[in-house]
Amino acid sequence: MTDRFSRTGGNAIKLAHDLREKYGVTIYAVAQPTDTRDETGAFSQDLQLLFSNYDNKLRRKRTISGMKAKLEKGIWVTRPPQGYDIVKVNGERKLVINKEGLLIRKAFLWKAEGVKNEAILERLKALGLKMIKQQLTKTFKRPFYRGIINHGLLDGKVIEGQHEKLISYEVFLKVNEINEKAVGFNIPHKKENDYLPLKVFLKCDRCGEPLTGYERRKKTKTKVLKFYYYKCRTNGCKCNRNAAELHQLFEDLLTTLQVSEELIAPIQYEMERFYEECSKDNVEKEAALKKQLAAIEKKIEDAEESLLLKQVTLKVYNKFNNRYQEERAKIIKELAECAKSISNLPEALKRTLSFTRNLSTAWRSSEATQKEELQKLIFPEGIVYDREKRAFRTPKMNLIFQLIAHQLGNFAYKEKGTYHYFYDKSPFADRTGLEPATSAVTGRHSNQLNYRSSKPKISTIFRNF
């Protein structure tokens, strides 16, 4: 039947048309034979696909209406929550409490007695039921266990269910009353601290561990003063610094990456040339891959012809065909990588450079989450704090910002006669990334680019940025 091919209506008609017109493939329904080589047959098949879509919508409507009718009678029709099993009794569907349900009932009773959630979780674990704290909290809030049904199809109504109650109404109310009185109830958790955005992002120069943060309060006659600090987590490391000091130091670091208005155009020009140089390798590689693809497709055709002429057995054909297909898929994948490009490179570069004009201000005025995103964008592996020099080391920087920093340095040296384009340093060499030197950042970043073994995917970086 045509409806076994698709029940999507218009989408199915388009697919059938494309298969027929572009590839010469005809959809033939054995139980509904239609000759689609003429317009009448094609129209007839389109009607069949439309009726299939209409029938699908009618079935969905009837199904939803039936589910809603049962829910209004208190019959749960979907998968029950944890603690219940579906069984058939005399052909009738029933929900019964299972072993997990008995343990969940104990959890409700323990909570009603005032037992803490942590202790309840430990007791459940000892009895063979593992749950996490959030899961337990959600369980205590579900009215289903008290015998009440609420579902999206009921439009906000609640119905007394026909399933067996796990707990009484009184226990359910008492448990939720205890939860509402708990400290921090209904307050969203906030992992980020607005005053400590560099937490974990900063690393200690001696032990390499991420720095954590803490707050210290000092009472005065009129108010309570709050001070924030970053501290190394390693015992005995003794790296403890005022947060305000490190924040100012980080802003100074971002300032070294800011591009002034008059330098946007020349730096954009140099970076466009760098991208063009990097893309030359892709052009050559793409041409070579196309030749390989043509050769492997010729082998596939030859193998098929040999099978048809019975020059080889099916076993031999499958052996070679599988190998050829794998090689073909690999080549196509590499071709797709070569084809990646930036649709509007000048505009993408201009937006990027304009964004860097006020990096330090953007970081300072953002919320904690946005600050962390910006930090990770520029320094994906974090930065290291050198306590002796009171400066940062940057083990790895985003390629785009690395190029910007390098160009800023080149323009600074131009008047001294030591200016060189950054792509002059072996532009055709394969490289995976560009890393700044790991010395402490005391001013401009180093102009030396460290090239590696394979080419950077600069188009992907620009697109993601």
Secondary structure, 3 states (H helix, E strand, C coil): CHHHCCCCCHHHHHHHHHHHHHCCCCCCCCCCCCCCCCHHHHHHHHHHHHHHHHHHHHHHHHHHHHHHHHHHCCCCCCCCCCCEEEEEECCEEEEEECHHHHHHHHHHHHHHCCCCHHHHHHHHHHCCCCCCHHHHHHHHHCHHHHCEEECHHHCCCEEECCCCCCCCHHHHHHHHHHHHHCCCCCCCCCCCCCCCCCCCCEEECCCCCEEEEEEEEEECCCCEEEEEEEEECCCCCCCEEEHHHHHHHHHHHHHCCCCCHHHHHHHHHHHHHHHHHHHHHHHHHHHHHHHHHHHHHHHHHHHHHHHHCCCCCHHHHHHHHHHHHHHHHHHHHHHHHHHCCCCCHHHHHHHHHHHHHHHHHHHHHCCHHHHHHHHHHHCCCCEEEECCCCEEECCCCCHHHHHHHHHHHHHHHHHHCCCCCHHHCCCCCCCCCCECCCCCECCCCCCCCECCCCCCCHHHHHHHC
